[in-house]
């Protein structure tokens, strides 16, 4: 009997301890879901906006053009608000935002923002973000009446559809394939080279050209900058690049050009190298984008060539939180600056 009473006493004590433990743990148990519930809406809202955008694109015939335009305007206004409030937190958030911004008929400034957000998503390894990044870059070029360079935007859905004009078909398919782009068949009477490197080229030669032009003291052989650019262009056209270090070296060589076409390819190659964790590539992604914008006389995105942080920037309309997000992901230091209205002079 004593043993039974002792066991019952122990069980009662154990039950009491369990109850006390539950009471102590309860606030923490409830805190976690509440915390998650507070953090989830921004991603969920972006996902919902993207789902609504996709549904309207797919089933738009069920609605009038006026209704579709009103729904589109409301989505963009809400997206702008989320961006200004700093609600883009993850690569997936940036991917959803990029998708909403990447319509054929979108304005150039929104396409540029979409491309830049897709790039953030690609750097964070979000699936399908890399090809979306380069496609939106091509769409932006078309929107500002420049030839697309990666030929990712096609006139039609078939495998034989030609790229939307204007375009420069100067990037070899082996490089386009790195971005997940399908082969072009619109001009099969003029087949691409089989991927052999141009005569006299190899990775060591490309690296040497890059180091020489960027002042490496170990490289004592002089290199003519014009010749180096021509050789880099030829390698890109004939499939002479073989990996992240080649993509990075070619991007740095083309970044010395003043041609918009070269700078667009330089930027795309820098993005590709950065997704493969090439050292220094993220900073080059930002610098090459700024150089590209300068070439078409548009405000820079990051101020790479500016001595002061107070100049007009490409994304000023979306506020400092976006600038902070982009600089963090592109490997740039944060800066204190006051966004200014477009058109304000540097003397103000």
RODOPA-940187 format. One record per residue: x, y, z of N, C-alpha, C in turn. Coordinates in steps of 0.1 Angstrom, whole numbers, plus 5000, padded with zeros to 4 digits. Layout:
% RODOPA-940187
XYZXYZXYZ
...
END
This chain:
% RODOPA-940187
500849885000500050005000500950135000
501950125009502850245009503450264995
503850154989504450164976503550234966
502250184966501250244957501050394960
500950424973500750564977501950644972
503150594973504350664969504350684954
503950584947503850594932502850704928
501650694935500650794932501150934935
501850954946502451084949503451134939
504251034935505251074924504551114911
503551034907502851064895502151204896
501551234908500951364910501951474909
503051454915504151554914504551574900
504751464892505151464878504151544870
502851514873501851584865501851734868
502051764881502151904884503251974877
504451904877505651964870505351984855
504651884849504351894835503452014833
502452034841501552144840502252274841
503152284851503852404853504752434841
505352324836506252344824505452394812
504152344811503352394800502952534801
502652574814502352714817503452804814
504652764818505852844815506152854800
505952744793506352734779505252794770
504052804775502952854767503152984760
503653094768503853214761504853204749
505853124751506853104740506353024729
505452924732504852844722503952934713
503253024720502353114712503153224705
504253264710505053374705505553344691
505953214689506553184676505653194665
504453134666503453144654503053294652
502953374663502553514661503753584654
504953544658506053614651506053574636
505853454633505753404619504653474612
503553484619502353554613502653694609
503453764618503753904615504753914603
505653804601506653814591506153764578
505053684578504653614566503853704556
503053804561502253874551502953934539
504253994542504854064530505153964519
505653844522505953744512504653694506
503653674515502453624510501753724501
501753854505501153954497501753964483
503153954483503853964470503453834461
503353724468503053604461501553614455
500653674463499353694459499253794447
500053894448500053994437500553924424
501653844425502153774414501153674408
500453604417499453504412498353584405
497953694410496853774403497353824390
498653874389499253914377499253804366
499653684371499753564362498353524357
497353534366496053494362495453594351
495753724353495253824343495953804330
497253764330497953744317497453624310
497153514318496653394312495253394308
494353454316492953454314492353594311
493153684306492753814304491553834295
491253744286490153754277488853754284
488853704297487553704304487153844310
488153934309487854074315488054174304
487454284306487554394296488954464298
489354524287490654594287490754704298
489554764300489554874311489754804325
489054694327489154634340490554574342
491154524332492554474333493554584336
493354694329494254814332494054864346
492854864351492654914365493254824375
493054694372493654594382495254604381
495754614369497254634368497754754375
497054864373497454994380497354974395
496354904400496254884415497454794420
497754694412498854604416500154684417
500454764406501754844406501754944417
500655004421500655104432500955024445
500354914447500654834459502054784459
502554744448503954694447504954814450
504654924445505455044448505455074463
504355064469504255084483505054984491
504954854488505754754494507254784493
507754824481509154854479509554974487
508755074487509155194495509155174509
508355084514508255044528509354944532
510154904523511254814526510754674529
509654634522509054504524509654384515
510654424507511254314499512454264508
512254144513513254094523514053974517
513553894508514253774503514353774488
515153684483515353664469514053634462
513153554469511853514464510953634463
511053724473510253854472510653924459
511953934457512454014445512053944432
511953814433511553744421510153774417
509253764428507853794425507653944420
508354034426508354174422508754194408
509854124404510454124391509454074380
508753964384507753914375506554014372
506154084383505054174381505554294372
506854324372507354444365507754404351
507754284347508354244334507454224322
506454294321505554284310506154344297
505754294286506254354273505954504272
504754544276504354684274504754774286
505654734295505954804307506954924303
506955024312507855134309509255094312
510255174306511655134306512155134321
511755234329512255244342511755124351
510555074348510054954356510754834351
511054824338511754704333513154704339
513854814340515154824346515154774360
514154824368513954774381513754624382
512854574373512554434373513854354370
514654394361515954334358516754334370
516854444377517754454389517254364400
515954354402515454264412515554124409
515454084396515653944391517153914394
518054004392519453984395519653944409
519054024418519153994433518653854435
517553814429517053674431517953574426
518553604414519553504408520753494417
521253604423522353594432522053514445
520753504448520353424459519853284455
520153244443519853114438518353084436
517553174434516153154432515953094418
515252974417515052914404514453004393
514952994381514453074370514753224370
515453264380515753414381516753454371
517753374368518853414360518353434345
517653344340517153364326516153484326
515353504337514453614338515253744338
516353744345517153864346517653914332
518253814324518753854311517653884301
516453824303515353854294514853994296
514754034309514354164312515354274308
516654234309517654324304517454354289
517154244281516854264267515554344265
514554324273513254404272513554554274
514454574284514754714287515454784275
516454704269517154764258516154794246
515254704244514254724234513354854237
513054864250512154974254512855114252
514155114252514955244250515455244236
514955154227515255154213516655124210
517155024218518554974216518354824212
519354774204519254634200519454544213
518554434214518754344224520054264221
520754214231522054154229522054004232
521253954240521153804243520153734235
519353814227518253754218517353664226
516953714238516053634246514553664244
514253774237512853814235512553784220
511653694218511353644204510053684199
509953694186508653724179507953594177
507253554187506453424186506953324196
506253204196506553104206507252984200
507352974187507952854181509452854182
510052744180511552734180512252804169
511452834158512052904147511753054147
511153104158510753244159512053324160
512053434152513253524152513253614165
514353664169514353764180513653894176
513053954186512354084183513354184179
513154254168514054354163513854484171
514954564173516254534167517054444177
518054364171518854274179520154264172
521154224180522554194176522754044179
522853964169523153814172524653794172
525253834183526753834184527253754197
526253694204526653614216526453464212
527553384214527453244210526453164218
525853064212524852984219525352924232
526652884232527252824244527152924256
527153054254527053154264525553174267
524753184257523253194259522753074267
523252954265522852844272523152854287
524152924291524452944305523353014312
522653094305521453164311520153094310
520252974304519052884303518252924290
518852994281518153034268518252924258
517152904251517152794240517952844228
518352744220519152774208518252854198
518852944190518053014180518152934167
516952924160516852854148516352934136
516153064139515553144128516453164116
517753134118518653154106519553034105
518952914104519752794103520552784091
520352864081521152864069522552914072
522652994083523953044087524252984101
524652854102524852794115525952854123
525752854136526752904145528052814145
529152864148530352784149530152674160
530852574160530652454169531152474183
531552594186532052614200533552614201
534252594190535752594191536252734194
537252744202537752874205538452934193
538353064192539053124180540553094181
541153094169542553054168543453144177
544253084185545153154193544653194207
543353154210542753194222542753084232
542953114245542753014255542453094268
542053024279541653094291542853184296
544053124295545253194300545453324293
545253324280545353444272544353544276
543053504278542053594282542353654295
542753574305543153624318544253724317
545253694308546353784307545953924301
545053924291544554044286543854124297
543054054305542354124315543254184326
544254104330545154154340546054274335
546454264323547254364317546554504316
545354494312544554624310544154674324
544154594334543854644347545054674356
546154684350547354734357548054624367
547854504364548554404372550054414370
550854444380552354464379553054334374
552454224376553154094371553054084356
552154154350552054144335552854264329
553954234323554854334318554654344303
553954254296553754264282552654364279
552954464271551954574268550854514259
549654564262548454514255547754644249
547354634237546654744231545154734235
544554834241543154824246542154794235
542354854223541454834212541554694207
542754644206542954504201542354404211
542554434224542054344235540454344234
539854454232538354454230537954374219
538654384207538254314195538354164198
539454124205539653984207538553924217
538154004227537153964236535853954228
535554044220534254034212534253904203
535453874198535453754189535253634197
535853624209535653504217534153494221
533553604224532053594228531253544216
531653584204530853544192531153404188
532353354191532653224186532753114197
532353154209532253054220533553024227
534353124229535653094235535653104250
534553124257534553134272534152994278
534852964289534652824294534252814309
534152924316533852914330533653054336
533453054349533153184357534353284355
535553234356536753324355536853384342
536453304331536453364317535353464316
534153434321533053524320533353654327
534053644339534453764346535453844339
536453774333537553844326536953914314
536053844306535453914294534554024298
533854014309533054124314533854244317
535054224324535854344327536454404315
536854324305537354374292536254464285
535054404284534054484277533554604285
533754604298533354714306534154844303
535354824296536154934292535655004279
534754944273534154994261533255114263
532955194253531955294254530655254247
530655144240529455104232528455044242
527155084239526055024247525954874246
526154824234526054684231527154604239
528354654239529454584247529154594262
528654704267528354724281527154634286
526154614277525054524280525554384282
526454334273526954204274527854194286
528654294288529554294300528754274313
527654354314526754334325526154194327
525754144316525154004316526153904320
527353914315528453824319528853834333
528853964338529153984352528153914361
526853934358525753864365525953714365
526353654354526553514353527753474362
528853544361529953514370529653524385
528853624388528453644402527553534407
526753474399525953364404526753244406
527953244400528953124403529953164413
529653264421530553304432531953354428
532053404416533353454412533753584421
534953584426535353694435535353824427
534753934433534654064426533554084416
532853974413531853984403530654064407
530254054419529054134424529254284422
530454334426530754474424530754514409
531254414401531254444387529854444381
528954364387527454374382526954514384
527254574396526754714398527554814389
528854804388529654894380529254894365
529054774360528754754346527354804343
526454794353525054854351525155004350
525955064359526055204359526755254346
527755184341528355214328527355204317
526555104317525455084307524555204307
524155244319523155354320523855484316
525055504319525755624314525855634299
525955514293526155504278524855554271
523755544278522455584272521955714278
522855774286522555904292521455904302
521455794310520455784321521155784334
520455824345521155824358521655694362
522755684369523255564374522355504385
522555374387521855304397522555304411
523855304410524655294423525655414425
525855494415526855604417528255564415
528555464407529955414406530955514402
530455614393531455714387531255844394
530555854405530255984411531156004424
531556124426532356154438531456184450
530256214448529256254458528056164457
527456134469526356044469524956124468
524956244464523756324464523156334450
523756274440523256284426521956204424
521256244414520056164410520456024406
519755924412519955784409518755724402
518955614395517955554387516655514395
516855464407515755414415515355504426
515655634425515255724436513755724439
512955694429511555704431511055594441
511855494443511355384452512055394466
512755494468513255524482514455454487
515055494498516255444504516155294507
515055234512515055094515515455004503
515055044491515454964479516954984477
517455104478518855124476519655044486
519255034498519954954508519954804505
518754754500518654614496519554584485
519554664474520454644463521854644466
522254744474523754764477524154644486
523354594494523754474503523954354494
523054334484523154214476524254224465
524554354461525554374451526954384457
527054374470528354374477528954514478
528054614479528554754479528354814493
529154904498528954964511527755054511
527155064522525955144524526455294525
525655384519526055524519524855614524
525255724529524155824533523955914522
522755924517522456014506521056054507
520656164501519356214500518856204486
517856114483517356104470516756234465
517056274453516656404447515656384436
514856484434513956474423514656464409
514056394400514656384387514756524380
515956544374516156674368516856784376
516956754389517656854398519156854394
519656974395521056994391522056964403
523256934400524256894410524657014419
524257134415524657254423523657284434
522557214434521457244443521857194457
END
